[in-house]
Amino acid sequence: MNIQNYINGNFHNPIQDDWLDNYNPSNGEVYSQIPNSSSEDVENAYIAAKSAFPSWSQTTLDERSRIMLKISELIEANLDRLAEAESKDNGKPIWLAKAVDIPRASSNFRFFGNAITQFASESHESVGQQAINYTLRQPIGVVGCISPWNLPLYLFTWKIAPAIAAGNCVVAKPSEVTPMTAFLLSEICNEAGLPKGVLNIVHGLGTTAGQAIIEHPDIKAISFTGGTATGAHIAKVAAPMFKKLSLELGGKNPNIIFDDCDYEDMLITTIRSSFGNQGQICLCGSRIFVQDTIYEQFKKDFVNVVSKQKVGHPSAPDTKIGALVSKPHLEKVLSYVDIAKAEGGKVLYGGKQIKVEGYENGYYMEPTIIEVQTDECRVNQEEIFGPVVTIMPFTTEDEVLQIANKVKYGLSATLWTNDLKRTMRMTNQLQAGMVWVNTWLMRDLRTPFGGVKDSGVGREGGFEALRFFTEAKNVCIKY
């Protein structure tokens, strides 16, 4: 089948009639074609968005909310179809897409559909000056949203929902590696009655379609999730054009385990935080530091539990780890196992590609545990973004805090301890945008999401996202 661009409420082939192959990671086969869109396609999407903006920006909050809640309901109604499409496109187990990705996409529209009705501005009476100041929060206009391949519909909607809730019109580009659910979302938007031109989806490569979005002179805000190198490029292009930027980039997150933790809970959760979504989540705890008093026991138990995680076809209900997203990505992740060995790391489990019976050309890999002697090694400093974690012991709180912070990234951190004083000290000192204590990836959509250092700039989530997608205007009236 051919995926099409979604522009002004209609479906279009790319203007230059150029197409890209879309692969099914579970079997390595091409199963659809997607537009290899050019700047001309992006310009058409911009024109549609610009034309829709005057009406949409003046649409009542109740009406915007009603449409967004309808989209949320339709995503829920299409749960099975969307989950199967996400799994086929990305390689993740169907049960995972059904339990996490698609419900979260629905929640994104529902949350921001409700949040916009509660998003309030400020007013200040200037006592003694006979004046009042108030702040308007006005939509920016046409904004660009570019999302990654690891959580395709989940993160696509995470950007689009607050943008249109705030009254903007959107030119969006999903990853060319996982375009299917974005295409299906465009059908849902039509069914929900979203006015033409409010959301426009252009498929294609980052170097062409994505580049056209970020360098467009009249697209005044860019929200991007993806790799740090790409984020740096976007900033280089967009900053001189004075665009607003929200960049959610890479992570190399520490998982710090003290000996006073709830051990069984920690062990089960650490399996998830290490290998959830094949390790292809920017929040995965890929550097595991364990206090030396329980290190040997943890190492034994962790290897034992990981060895029982079934790698298999995404459709199998007992599959815990599905296919990696693409062949080039699989090759990249496998190369880090060789790098670890060359640096003196010891592979405790995994490290190899797997052939799944009946799907021998799929992109499967064993979950991999590597014991390292120092945090200075490349596998502990560079983002691998696959089912690979490192483990090493530590002795003191000061020691582990120093090594946890000694990377260029600062997205998230996980801390396992029942010592309240230690919790307060470490959560204050860990260089991360988010810290989970005795849990992982427990999200409240009202809270800010993002990182520090090379993990990005800006915050998404809650009113932070609505602030990003609006401009503040102060009005002062003397009376």
C-alpha positions in Angstrom: 0.0 0.0 0.0 1.0 3.7 -0.4 0.9 6.0 2.5 0.0 9.6 1.5 0.6 13.1 2.8 -2.2 14.7 4.7 -2.6 18.3 3.6 -5.6 20.5 4.1 -7.8 17.6 5.1 -7.0 15.6 2.0 -4.6 12.9 1.0 -1.9 13.6 -1.6 0.9 11.8 -3.3 4.3 13.6 -3.2 4.5 16.3 -5.8 7.7 14.8 -7.3 6.2 11.3 -7.2 9.2 10.0 -5.2 8.7 7.2 -2.7 10.6 5.4 0.1 10.4 1.8 1.1 8.8 1.1 4.5 10.1 -2.1 6.2 8.5 -4.5 8.6 11.3 -5.0 11.2 9.9 -8.5 12.3 10.7 -10.0 8.9 12.9 -7.5 7.1 10.4 -7.1 4.2 9.1 -4.0 2.5 5.4 -3.7 3.1 4.5 -0.2 2.1 5.7 2.9 0.3 5.8 6.4 1.9 6.2 9.8 0.2 9.7 11.1 -0.1 8.4 14.6 0.3 10.2 17.7 -0.9 10.1 21.4 0.1 7.2 21.8 -2.3 5.1 19.5 -0.3 6.1 21.2 2.9 5.2 24.6 1.4 1.7 23.3 0.4 1.3 22.1 4.0 2.3 25.5 5.3 -0.1 27.3 3.0 -3.0 25.1 4.2 -2.0 25.7 7.9 -1.7 29.4 7.3 -5.1 29.6 5.7 -6.7 27.6 8.6 -5.1 29.6 11.4 -7.3 32.7 11.5 -10.4 30.6 12.0 -8.9 27.9 14.3 -7.2 30.4 16.6 -10.6 32.1 17.1 -12.4 28.8 17.7 -13.8 28.6 21.2 -12.0 26.6 23.8 -15.0 24.4 24.3 -15.1 23.6 20.5 -11.4 22.8 20.3 -11.8 20.7 23.4 -14.8 18.8 22.0 -12.9 17.9 18.8 -9.8 16.8 20.6 -11.8 14.6 23.0 -13.5 13.1 19.9 -10.1 12.3 18.5 -9.2 10.6 21.8 -12.3 8.5 21.7 -11.6 7.4 18.1 -8.1 6.4 19.0 -9.5 4.2 21.8 -12.1 2.8 19.4 -9.3 1.8 17.0 -7.0 0.4 19.7 -6.5 -3.0 18.0 -6.0 -1.7 14.5 -3.5 1.0 15.7 -1.6 -1.4 18.0 -1.2 -3.9 15.2 0.0 -1.1 12.8 2.4 0.2 15.4 3.9 -3.2 16.0 4.2 -4.0 12.3 5.9 -0.7 11.7 8.2 -0.5 14.7 8.9 -4.2 15.8 7.6 -3.8 19.3 5.3 -6.5 20.8 1.6 -6.0 20.0 0.7 -6.3 23.6 3.1 -3.5 24.5 1.6 -1.2 21.8 -1.9 -2.1 23.0 -1.0 -1.5 26.7 1.1 1.6 26.4 1.6 3.3 23.1 -2.0 3.6 21.8 -3.7 4.4 25.2 -1.1 7.1 25.8 -1.8 8.6 22.4 -5.5 8.8 23.3 -4.6 10.2 26.7 -2.5 13.0 25.1 -5.5 14.3 23.2 -7.8 13.9 26.1 -5.4 15.6 28.5 -4.7 18.6 26.4 -8.3 18.8 25.3 -9.2 19.2 28.9 -6.1 21.3 29.9 -6.8 24.0 27.4 -10.1 24.8 29.2 -8.1 25.3 32.4 -5.1 27.2 31.0 -5.3 30.6 32.7 -3.3 33.8 32.3 -2.4 36.3 35.0 -3.6 39.8 35.9 -2.0 42.2 38.3 -3.5 45.3 39.8 -0.8 48.0 40.0 -1.9 49.5 43.4 -1.3 53.2 43.7 -0.8 53.7 40.0 -4.5 53.2 38.9 -3.6 50.6 36.4 -4.1 46.9 35.7 -1.8 44.6 33.9 -2.9 41.3 32.3 -1.3 38.7 30.2 -2.7 37.3 27.0 -1.5 33.8 25.9 -1.9 33.9 22.1 -1.2 31.0 19.6 2.0 31.4 17.6 0.6 30.6 14.2 2.0 27.7 12.2 4.3 25.5 14.1 6.5 22.4 13.2 6.4 19.1 15.0 8.9 16.4 14.2 8.7 13.1 16.1 10.9 9.9 16.4 10.5 6.2 15.6 10.7 4.6 19.0 7.2 5.6 20.3 5.7 6.7 17.0 2.0 7.6 17.8 2.7 8.2 21.5 5.3 11.0 20.8 3.6 12.3 17.6 0.5 13.1 19.5 2.5 14.4 22.5 3.5 17.3 20.3 0.5 17.8 18.1 -2.2 17.8 20.8 -0.9 20.8 22.8 -0.1 22.7 19.6 -3.6 22.5 18.2 -5.2 22.9 21.7 -3.4 26.2 22.0 -4.9 27.4 18.7 -1.9 26.8 16.4 -2.0 25.0 13.1 0.6 22.3 12.5 3.0 21.0 9.9 4.1 17.7 11.3 6.6 15.1 10.1 6.7 11.6 11.7 9.8 9.4 11.4 10.2 8.0 7.9 11.0 4.7 9.7 7.6 4.4 11.4 5.0 6.4 9.5 1.9 4.2 9.5 0.1 5.3 12.7 0.6 8.9 11.8 -1.1 8.2 8.5 -4.0 6.4 10.3 -4.3 9.4 12.7 -5.0 11.7 9.8 -8.0 9.5 8.9 -9.2 9.7 12.5 -8.8 13.5 12.5 -11.1 13.8 9.5 -13.7 11.5 11.1 -13.5 13.7 14.3 -14.3 16.8 12.3 -10.9 18.6 12.8 -11.1 21.5 10.4 -9.0 21.3 7.2 -5.5 22.6 7.5 -5.3 22.6 11.3 -3.1 19.5 11.1 -1.0 18.7 8.1 1.3 15.6 8.0 4.2 15.5 5.5 6.1 12.2 5.3 9.7 11.9 4.2 13.3 12.2 5.2 14.7 14.5 7.9 17.3 15.8 5.4 14.6 17.0 3.0 11.1 17.3 4.5 12.4 17.9 8.0 14.9 20.4 6.8 12.2 22.3 4.9 10.2 22.5 8.0 12.9 23.8 10.3 14.2 26.4 7.8 10.8 27.7 6.7 10.8 31.4 7.5 7.2 31.5 8.6 7.1 28.4 10.8 8.0 30.1 14.0 8.3 27.2 16.5 9.8 23.8 16.3 9.2 20.9 18.6 11.6 18.0 18.0 12.3 14.7 19.7 15.3 12.7 18.5 19.0 12.4 18.5 21.3 15.0 20.0 23.3 15.6 16.8 20.1 16.3 14.9 18.9 18.6 17.7 22.2 20.5 17.4 21.6 20.9 13.7 18.1 22.2 14.2 19.3 24.7 16.7 22.0 25.9 14.4 19.4 26.5 11.6 16.5 27.8 13.7 18.2 30.0 16.3 19.4 32.7 13.9 15.8 32.8 12.6 14.6 33.4 16.2 12.3 30.4 16.3 11.0 29.0 19.6 12.6 25.6 20.2 11.7 22.6 22.3 14.3 19.9 21.8 14.0 16.5 23.6 17.2 14.7 22.8 19.3 11.8 23.9 19.9 10.2 27.3 22.4 7.9 29.1 20.5 7.5 32.2 21.8 6.1 35.5 19.9 3.5 37.5 21.4 3.7 41.0 20.7 0.8 43.4 21.5 1.0 47.1 21.5 -2.0 49.4 18.5 -0.8 51.4 16.1 -0.9 48.4 13.0 -3.1 48.1 15.0 -5.8 46.3 12.4 -7.7 44.4 10.5 -4.6 43.3 13.8 -3.1 42.1 14.8 -6.3 40.2 11.5 -6.5 38.3 11.4 -2.8 37.5 15.0 -2.8 36.4 14.2 -5.5 33.8 11.6 -3.0 32.4 13.8 0.0 32.6 16.6 -1.8 30.9 14.8 -3.6 28.0 11.4 -2.1 27.7 10.6 -1.4 24.0 13.8 -3.3 23.1 15.7 -0.6 25.1 14.6 1.9 22.5 13.3 4.5 25.0 15.3 7.7 25.7 14.4 7.1 29.4 15.9 3.6 29.8 18.3 3.2 32.6 21.2 1.9 30.5 23.9 2.5 33.2 23.2 0.4 36.2 25.2 1.1 39.4 24.8 -1.3 42.3 26.1 -0.9 45.8 29.0 -3.3 46.4 27.3 -5.0 49.3 24.6 -6.5 47.1 26.4 -6.4 43.7 27.3 -10.1 43.3 23.7 -11.1 44.3 22.2 -8.6 41.9 24.5 -9.7 39.1 23.5 -13.3 39.6 19.7 -12.6 39.9 19.7 -10.1 37.0 21.4 -12.4 34.6 19.0 -15.2 35.6 15.9 -13.1 35.1 17.1 -11.6 31.8 17.9 -15.0 30.4 14.2 -15.9 30.7 13.0 -12.9 28.6 11.7 -14.3 25.4 12.9 -12.6 22.2 10.3 -13.3 19.5 7.9 -12.1 16.9 5.9 -9.1 18.0 2.6 -10.9 17.5 3.4 -13.7 20.1 1.7 -12.9 23.4 4.7 -14.2 25.4 7.3 -12.2 23.5 9.0 -9.8 25.9 11.5 -8.3 23.4 10.5 -7.8 19.8 12.5 -6.7 16.8 14.7 -3.6 16.7 13.4 -0.9 14.4 15.7 -1.3 11.4 18.6 -3.2 10.1 21.0 -0.2 10.3 20.0 0.3 13.9 20.5 -3.3 14.7 24.0 -3.2 13.2 24.8 -0.1 15.2 23.7 -1.6 18.5 25.6 -4.8 17.8 28.7 -2.8 17.1 28.7 -1.5 20.7 29.1 -5.0 22.0 32.3 -5.3 20.1 33.4 -1.9 21.4 32.7 -3.0 24.9 34.8 -6.1 24.5 37.6 -4.1 23.1 37.5 -1.8 26.1 37.7 -4.7 28.5 34.0 -5.1 29.2 32.7 -8.6 30.1 29.5 -9.8 28.4 27.6 -11.5 31.1 24.6 -12.4 28.9 23.5 -11.9 25.3 25.3 -9.7 22.8 24.3 -11.6 19.7 21.8 -11.3 16.9 18.9 -13.8 17.0 17.2 -15.7 14.2 13.5 -16.2 15.1 12.0 -19.3 13.4 9.9 -18.3 10.4 11.2 -14.7 10.5 14.9 -15.2 10.0 15.4 -11.9 8.2 14.0 -9.9 11.1 16.0 -7.5 13.3 16.2 -9.4 16.5 18.9 -9.2 19.3 19.4 -10.8 22.6 19.1 -8.6 25.7 22.6 -7.9 26.7 24.3 -7.3 30.0 27.9 -6.0 30.1 30.0 -5.7 33.2 32.4 -2.7 33.0 35.2 -1.6 35.2 35.0 2.1 34.7 32.4 4.6 33.7 34.8 6.2 31.3 34.3 3.6 28.6 32.4 4.4 25.4 29.5 2.1 26.2 28.9 4.1 29.3 29.3 7.5 27.7 27.5 7.1 24.3 23.8 6.5 23.7 23.3 3.0 22.3 19.5 3.0 22.3 19.0 -0.7 22.2 18.7 -3.8 24.5 22.1 -3.3 26.0 22.9 -2.3 29.6 26.1 -2.0 31.6 26.6 -2.8 35.3 29.3 -1.9 37.8 29.6 -1.7 41.6 30.0 1.4 43.7 30.7 1.9 47.4 29.7 5.4 48.6 26.9 7.9 47.8 29.5 10.5 46.8 31.2 8.1 44.4 28.0 7.1 42.6 26.8 10.6 42.4 30.0 11.7 40.7 29.9 8.9 38.1 26.2 9.3 37.5 26.6 12.9 36.5 29.8 12.4 34.5 28.2 12.2 31.1 27.1 14.8 28.6 23.5 13.8 29.0 21.0 14.7 31.7 17.6 13.4 30.8 16.5 11.1 33.7 17.8 9.1 36.6 16.4 6.3 38.7 17.2 5.9 42.4 16.5 2.9 44.6 16.7 3.5 48.3 14.5 3.7 51.4 16.7 6.3 53.1 14.7 9.6 53.0 17.7 11.8 53.8 19.7 10.1 51.0 16.8 10.5 48.6 16.6 14.3 49.3 20.3 14.8 48.9 20.6 12.8 45.7 17.5 14.0 43.9 18.8 17.6 44.5 22.2 16.8 43.1 21.5 14.4 40.2 21.9 16.3 36.9 18.7 15.2 35.2 15.4 16.7 34.2 13.5 13.9 35.8 14.3 11.6 38.7 12.3 8.5 39.7 12.7 7.1 43.2 11.8 3.5 43.7 9.9 3.4 40.4 10.5 4.0 36.7 8.6 5.8 33.9 5.7 6.6 36.2 4.3 9.6 34.4 1.8 12.3 35.3 0.9 14.3 32.2 0.7 17.5 34.3 4.5 17.4 35.1 7.3 18.9 33.0 9.2 16.5 30.7 12.7 17.2 29.4 16.4 17.1 30.2 19.5 19.2 30.9 22.9 19.4 29.3 23.0 17.6 25.9 19.6 16.1 26.5 17.8 19.1 25.2 16.2 22.5 25.9 12.7 23.4 27.0 10.0 21.3 28.6 7.0 19.4 27.3 4.0 18.3 29.3 1.2 20.0 31.2 0.9 23.7 31.0 4.6 23.9 30.1 3.7 22.6 26.6 0.8 25.1 26.3 3.2 27.9 27.3 5.6 26.8 24.7 3.0 26.9 21.9 1.8 30.3 22.9 3.3 33.8 23.0 2.8 35.9 26.2 1.6 39.5 25.6 1.4 42.0 28.5 -1.4 44.6 28.3 -1.4 47.5 30.7 -4.5 49.7 31.1 -4.4 52.9 33.2 -7.8 53.9 34.5 
